[in-house]
Amino acid sequence: MYSHNDCLPGLRLLHELTARRGKKHLVRLDVESANSTKGFDCFNDFLVDAGPGYMAHVGTRNSSLNLGMFVGSGL
């Protein structure tokens, strides 16, 4: 099991990469369901806030495969 501190270096890097003004980022989330159906969602305007919270945000859905309707306001 991972602790919050195990993830901090990666979260800091994601924040630094996505915090650059004037740059837009796309994120692709690959998933597999319990019945082994694989799919992905792509979202525009991905960014990660600064710590300590490192909240991730996504914009509009860009493309998808096998995931149906995504519902939610964040990751």
Secondary structure, 3 states (H helix, E strand, C coil): CCCHHHHHHHHHHHHHHHCCCCCCCCEEEEEECCCCCEEEEEECCCEECCCCCCCEECCCEEEEECCCCCCCCCC
